[in-house]
């Protein structure tokens, strides 16, 4: 049995509680955090835009693909939209599998596919400077 949950949200992403399973020996959590620089420029954060329904549908397809390919027991993907300040998470992924190799590989491949297939775009927001 497997579980897939996807969500595109404006809410901050926080660690989710987890009930361990006797079926799965590995759980991998990944947070994508906004850095303070983008293309060598200091930024205050990133503005994310998305076609939410399309993004969630594609995230669901990717999650199902990864579940099948890596025999994952659980896939949770939450992506934030709107302004995300530097130092805050824009992406949360949790996967579980019977063994760590599948959990790590499934998590990594899921993030790669998300970046190439999901209609979510980011725009860097420059740090505002005040002139005297």
MOUR-V424514 format. One record per pair of residues at least 24 apart in sequence whose ideal C-beta (glycine too) atoms are under 10 Angstrom apart, sorted by sequence separation. I is the first residue (numbers start at 1). J is the second residue. D is the distance in whole Angstrom. If there is no record, write none. Layout:
i: <I;I>
j: <J;J>
d: <D;D>
This chain:
i: <55;72;73;91;70;72;73;55;71;72;52;66;70;71;67;70;71;50;52;66;70;73;74;91;50;63;67;72;73;77;90;48;50;66;70;71;72;75;48;49;50;63;70;71;75;90;48;49;69;70;72;77;46;47;48;59;70;72;77;47;48;70;71;72;75;79;46;47;48;66;69;70;45;46;47;69;70;77;10;45;46;70;72;84;86;44;45;46;66;67;70;79;81;86;8;45;46;66;69;70;80;81;83;85;44;45;65;66;69;77;79;81;84;86;8;10;43;44;45;46;48;66;83;8;9;43;45;48;63;66;67;8;28;42;46;65;66;7;8;45;65;8;26;27;34;8;9;24;26;27;29;30;31;32;62;63;66;7;8;24;25;32;38;62;65;6;7;24;34;36;37;62;6;23;24;34;36;62;63;6;8;23;33;34;35;36;59;62;63;6;7;21;32;34;35;61;62;6;21;33;34;5;6;33;34;59;62;4;5;6;33;34;58;59;62;4;6;18;33;34;58;61;62;4;6;31;32;33;34;61;4;5;6;18;31;32;33;59;4;30;31;32;55;58;59;3;4;16;31;32;58;2;30;31;32;57;58;59;2;4;16;30;31;55;56;57;58;4;29;30;31;55;3;14;29;30;54;55;2;13;28;29;30;54;55;2;13;28;29;53;54;11;13;27;28;51;52;4;12;27;28;50;51;52;2;3;5;6;7;8;9;11;26;27;28;50;51;2;3;4;5;6;7;8;9;10;11;26;27;49;50;51;2;3;4;5;6;7;8;9;10;11;13;24;25;26;49;50;1;2;3;4;5;6;7;8;9;10;12;24;25;26;28;48;49;50;1;2;3;4;5;6;7;8;9;10;12;23;24;25;26;27;48;49;10;15;23;24;25;26;28;30;47;48;49;13;14;21;23;24;25;26;28;46;47;48;12;13;16;18;20;26;27;28;46;47;12;13;15;21;25;26;28;30;45;46;47;13;14;16;18;24;25;26;28;29;30;45;46;47;13;15;24;28;32;45;46;26;27;28;30;43;44;45;26;30;43;44;45;28;32;42;43;44;45;32;41;43;44;38;42;43;44;7;38;39;41;42;38;41;37;38;42;34;38;5;35;34;37;4;34;36;3;2;2;6;8;8;6;8>
j: <79;96;97;115;95;97;98;81;97;98;79;93;97;98;95;98;99;79;81;95;99;102;103;120;80;93;97;102;103;107;120;79;81;97;101;102;103;106;80;81;82;95;102;103;107;122;81;82;102;103;105;110;80;81;82;93;104;106;111;82;83;105;106;107;110;114;82;83;84;102;105;106;82;83;84;106;107;114;48;83;84;108;110;122;124;83;84;85;105;106;109;118;120;125;48;85;86;106;109;110;120;121;123;125;85;86;106;107;110;118;120;122;125;127;50;52;85;86;87;88;90;108;125;51;52;86;88;91;106;109;110;52;72;86;90;109;110;52;53;90;110;54;72;73;80;55;56;71;73;74;76;77;78;79;109;110;113;55;56;72;73;80;86;110;113;55;56;73;83;85;86;111;56;73;74;84;86;112;113;57;59;74;84;85;86;87;110;113;114;58;59;73;84;86;87;113;114;59;74;86;87;59;60;87;88;113;116;59;60;61;88;89;113;114;117;60;62;74;89;90;114;117;118;61;63;88;89;90;91;118;62;63;64;76;89;90;91;117;63;89;90;91;114;117;118;63;64;76;91;92;118;63;91;92;93;118;119;120;64;66;78;92;93;117;118;119;120;67;92;93;94;118;67;78;93;94;118;119;67;78;93;94;95;119;120;68;79;94;95;119;120;78;80;94;95;118;119;72;80;95;96;118;119;120;71;72;74;75;76;77;78;80;95;96;97;119;120;72;73;74;75;76;77;78;79;80;81;96;97;119;120;121;73;74;75;76;77;78;79;80;81;82;84;95;96;97;120;121;73;74;75;76;77;78;79;80;81;82;84;96;97;98;100;120;121;122;74;75;76;77;78;79;80;81;82;83;85;96;97;98;99;100;121;122;84;89;97;98;99;100;102;104;121;122;123;88;89;96;98;99;100;101;103;121;122;123;88;89;92;94;96;102;103;104;122;123;89;90;92;98;102;103;105;107;122;123;124;91;92;94;96;102;103;104;106;107;108;123;124;125;92;94;103;107;111;124;125;106;107;108;110;123;124;125;107;111;124;125;126;110;114;124;125;126;127;115;124;126;127;122;126;127;128;92;123;124;126;127;124;127;124;125;129;122;126;94;124;124;127;95;125;127;96;96;97;114;118;119;118;120>
d: <7;6;6;9;8;5;7;8;6;9;10;10;6;7;9;10;9;7;7;7;10;10;10;9;10;9;9;7;9;10;9;8;5;10;9;6;7;8;6;7;10;9;4;10;9;8;4;9;9;8;10;7;9;9;6;10;9;5;9;7;8;6;8;9;7;7;10;5;6;10;9;4;10;8;8;7;9;7;9;6;5;10;9;9;10;9;5;9;9;8;7;8;7;9;9;4;8;5;7;9;9;10;10;9;6;5;10;8;10;9;6;10;9;9;6;10;9;6;8;10;6;10;7;9;9;6;8;10;10;6;10;5;10;9;7;9;5;10;9;9;9;10;10;9;9;5;10;10;9;8;9;10;10;9;9;7;8;10;5;9;10;9;9;6;8;8;7;5;10;10;8;10;5;6;7;5;4;10;10;9;7;10;9;7;6;7;9;5;10;9;8;7;10;5;9;9;6;4;8;8;7;10;5;7;6;9;10;9;9;9;7;8;9;7;7;6;9;9;5;6;8;8;7;10;6;9;6;7;10;10;9;8;10;10;5;5;8;9;4;10;9;3;9;6;6;10;6;7;7;8;5;9;7;6;8;9;7;9;9;9;8;7;8;10;9;10;9;6;7;4;10;5;9;9;7;8;8;5;5;5;8;5;8;5;5;9;8;7;9;10;9;9;6;7;5;9;9;9;7;7;8;8;5;9;9;9;8;8;8;9;6;7;8;5;8;6;8;6;7;8;7;8;7;8;8;7;10;7;8;9;4;10;5;5;5;5;5;5;5;6;6;9;9;9;9;5;7;7;7;7;7;8;7;8;8;8;7;5;9;4;8;7;8;6;5;10;10;7;8;8;8;8;9;6;9;9;10;8;6;6;6;9;7;8;9;9;9;6;6;4;10;10;9;5;7;8;8;7;7;9;7;8;4;10;7;8;6;4;7;7;9;7;7;6;5;5;8;7;8;10;10;4;9;5;10;7;8;7;8;7;9;10;9;8;8;8;8;10;6;6;5;9;8;5;7;8;7;10;10;9;9;10;9;5;10;7;5;5;10;10;9;10;6;7;9;9;7;6;5;8;8;6;7;9;9;7;7;5;4;9;9;9;10;9;9;9;10;9;10;10;10;9;9;9;10;10;9;10;10;7>
